[in-house]
Amino acid sequence: MIEFYSPSGQEAPLAGFLVQEMARRGFHAHLDEAGNATGQIGAGARKVYLVGHMDTVSGEIPVRIEEKKLYGRGSVDAKGSLAAFIEAASSLKDNDKLSITVIGCVGEEAESKGAKHLIASHQHQPDFVIIGEPSGWDSITLGYKGSVNLVCQITQERHHGGHAEPTAAERAVEIYQQIKARFGSETLGFETSNLKLIALNTHQNGLDERAELKLNLRTPLGFDFDLLHAFLESLPKNIDVEMGETTPAIKAEKQNPLVRSFLRAIRAQGAQPTFKVKTGTSDMNLLGPAWNVPILAYGPGDSSLDHTPHEHVLIEEYEKAVIVLQQVLQALA
């Protein structure tokens, strides 16, 4: 799987491989209309969904094993989790209590095309959902922050460099500072809003000058997106602001059979399980509210290596995650 370089939009070769591999392992496997690789195994009435993603961020990393570590883009985020899902579910192919569906979604690192299709199709109503994202084999993730992208364009007449009028670029910086002062925080955490400057581009044609500001705002539970929209609407008329699709934060409940099964399985491997909340965003933000069933995220790997040139997963950690998942599925049966 890691040898398939699959940045968002280029998942098709990996998807075809996964459908073949799942079919070989006894799954009823196919590609859905969005390009998600889907495999179902088991004949039970209780439905467990294991939802990972096939796409990665860009930046190819040579695939190799060094010192019992598997290096490669996606080894942590999040092909390791998806591979563990397939391996764990395969071991329960003869069970008559669970119906296990493994889904490798497309586009999670972009616009969540795959997850949105699962919701829009109205074909899925699981009883339990495990999202494939790195938590570490001995931890489970219950929450992710929300997110919204902003694009601000400032267009004005060009002035001489000695003129007192601020340039379009300077106005863009002012807008960034205003939004950050109103909605951002210097403290990074699950409880705070954090504004990130993604890009600042400028252009001039001799008569006009333009600056484009691209921002991302990570938001906590209960964030008021309407208040943000009203603030942006109050900016001067020569500032055109595009507010992208809003994704609210999520924090799942602890008191349910899914969480308890994970706690027991991790303890059975000799570790003390911990709960995590993440400052990023995942498909769990979309699928949790849509399906409204017990949900959490789990998978091998250190999420601090996500998107970095040093991305790798410990092979021993991957193997422990597979065992934990097997025991969780057996407990849910």
N, C-alpha and C positions, 0 to 999 in steps of 0.2 A: 504493500500500500504506500509506503513512504517513497518508493521509487517512482510513483506516479506524481509528477509535478502538477498540482491541481489548484492554482489560484482561482479565485471566484470567476465564474464564467467559463472555466476550462476543466470542469469536473467529468465530462462525458467518458473519457477513456477509463478513469478509475471507477465510475459508476458501472460500466459494462463488466469490468473485472469483478467487482463485488457481487453483482447479480450472479455471475457464473460461480464464484466461490461459495456463495450462500446456497445456491442450488446443489452444488456438489456435497455440501454438508447436510442436506436434507430439508432445507427451507423451500417454501413456495416463494420464489423470488421473481421480481420484475422491476422495471422502471416505470414510475408514474408519469403523469403528463408534465410535471415540472422538471423531471429529470432526477428525482430522488430515487436512490437505490433502496428497495424495500424487500424485506424477507420476513415471512411468517412461519413459525414452527410451533408445534404443540397443538393439542386438540381440546384444551379445556375451555370452560366458560369465562374464567377470570382473565382479563386482558391486561398484559403488561407491555408498555411501549418503552423501548430503548432508543432514544432519538439523539443521534450524533450529527456531525456534518463532515462532508468530504472536502470542502474547499479550505484553502489556507490563504494567508496574506501572501503577497509576492515576495520574491527573494529566495532563489534556489540555494539549498545547502547540500554539499556533497553527502550522499548517504553512506554511512559507515558505522561499524561497531568498534569502539575503542574503550578498553577498561570496563567492559560490561555495561556500556552505555550505547544506546542507539541514537545516532545523530541524523537529522534530516528535517526539512520543513514539514511541519504537521506531526512530528513525533509526540509533541506535547499537546498542541492545539490544532486539531483534536483527533488525529487518526489513531493515536494510542487508545483513546477511549472507545472509538468505534470498533477497532479490532478486538478489544476486550469484550465488548458487547456480543459480537458475533461468536467468539470462542466460548463465552459463558453460556449463551443461549443454545449453542449446538449440543451441549452436554445434557440438555433437557428435552431433546427431540421426541423422546418416547413418553413424555408425561401426559397425563389425561386431565390435569387440573388447570393448567395455564395455557393460554394462547399468547405467545411471545412474538412481538413484532419489532424487528430491528430496522431503523430507517437512517440512512445516510443522506442528510439534506444537502441541497445545493444552496450557495449564496449566503451562508450565515455570516461571513465576514463582510458582506456587502449590504444588501437590502432584505435579507432573510426571505428570499423568494421561495425556498423549499418549505419553510415553516408556515408561511402565509398560505401556500397551496394546501397544506394539511388542514388548516382551519377552514379555508373557503370551500373545500370539497365536501364538507359535512359527512364524510365517510368514516370518520374516526371518533370513537368515544371510549378511550381506555379507562381502566380502573386505577392503574398506577402508571406514573411516568418517571423515567430516569433520563436526565439530559447528559449527554456525553461531553463533559468539559473537565479539564484537569483540576482536581481537588487535593491530590495526594492520595495514596491508597488508603490511608488511615483517617481520612477526613471526608465530610460531606458538605456540600455548598447549599445553603438555603436561600441566599439572596443575591440579587444583582441590581446595580443602580440603573436608572433610566437614562435616556439619551435623546438629544435633538441636535440636528445640524442647522447652522445658520449661514447664510450667504448675504453679505452686505456690499452693495455697489454704490460708490459715490462718484457722481459725474458733475464737473463744473468747468467753467471757462479757464483756460490757461492764463497764468499771470507771470510777469517777470520775476526772476528769482529774488530780486531785491524788494519785492512787494510785501507788505505786511500780511496779506491774506494767506491763511494756511493752505498748503497744497492738499490735493485729494488724499495723498498718502498720510499726511498729518491728521486730516479729519478721520481717516480710517482708524488710525491709532487711538484717537480720542473716543471713537465709538466703542472700540474694544475695551478701553479703560472704563467707560461708562457702564457697559454691560457687566464687566467683571466686578465693578464696585457694587452694582445693584444685585447681581445674582450669583457671583462667584465667591470662592473662599480660598484663603491661603492654606487651609488645613485639608489635606487629602484624607477622605474617609467615607464610610457608607452613609453617614448622617449629613454630609455636606454637599453643596453644589460646587462643581469645579469646571471652570471654563478653560478650554485649550485653544490656542491660536494655531490653526492648521496651515494656513497660507495667507500671504499678503502679496498681491500682484498689482502692478501699475502699468498704465499705458497712456500715451498721448499721441495726438495726430497733428500737432501744430496749432490747433484751435481749442480743443478740449483736452482735458486730462481725466483719467478714470482710475479709481482704485477699487480692487475687489478683495474683500476680507472673508475668509472661510474659517468658521469657528465650530467647535463642538462643545456642548454643555452636557455634563454628566449630572444627573439629578437624583436626589434622595426620595424616599417614600413620601407621598403626599405633596410633591412639588406642584405648584400652581402654573401650569403651562398657559392658561388664559391670561394670567398677570404678565407673563413674559411677552405674550403676543401684544397685549395692550401697550406695554412699554415700547416695543419695537415700532408699533403704529404711531407713537407719539414723536418719533424722530423727525428731523426736518425733511421736507418733501423731496429734496434732491438726493436723499438717501433711500435707495431701493433695497428692501430687506425681504429675503425669501426664507421663511421658516419651514424646515423640512418636517417630515412625519415624526410625531412624538411617540416615544416608547417609555411608558411609565416604569418605575422601579418595581421590583417584586421581592417579597420575603415570605417564604413558605412556612407552614406550620410544622412544629416538631412532633406533636402528639398524634401519631398515626402509625399503622402497621409498617409502612414503608421505611420510615425513619428507624423504628425499633428493630427492624430486620437488619438494617445496616449496622446499627450499634452493636448488636450481638455478633454479627459476622466479623466485624473489625476486632472486637475483643477476643474472638476465638482464634485470631491470628497473633495474639499477644500484644496488641497495641491498645492505647487508650484513645478512643475516637474523639475528634473535635469537630465543632461546627464552624463554618466559614461563611462570610458574606463578601462579595467581590465589588470592586469599584468599576468594573467593566459591565458590559451588557451581553446577553446571549439570547438564543431562541427560547429559553425558559421564560423570558419577559413576555413573550407573545403566547406561548402554549399554555402557561400556567393559568392566566385568566380565561382563556378560551375553553379549556377542558375542565377546569375547576375540580381537580382530583388531587390526591397526594402526589407531590412532585418534589424532586431535588436534583442536584447535579453531582455527578461522580465520575472520576476517571483518574488514571495514573498520571503522574507528572507534576513538575513544579511550575505553576502558572507564571512565576516571575521570568521564565524563559520564553513565554509566548512572544511571537513576532520578532525575536532576537536572532542574530546570526549564530548564536551558541545553542540553539534549541536541541535538546536531547532528553531522552527518558531512560531511567535505569531499568535494565531488563528485569531485575529482581522485583522492582516495584510493579512493573506491568504484570508479572506473574502473580503477585499477591492480589492485585486488583481483580484479576480473573477469578481467583478463588473466592474473594469476597462477593463478587457478583453471582457466582454459582450458588453460594450459600444463601444469598438474599432471595434469589429466584426460587430455590427449594423451600425457603420459609414462607414465601408468598403463596406457594402451591398448597 
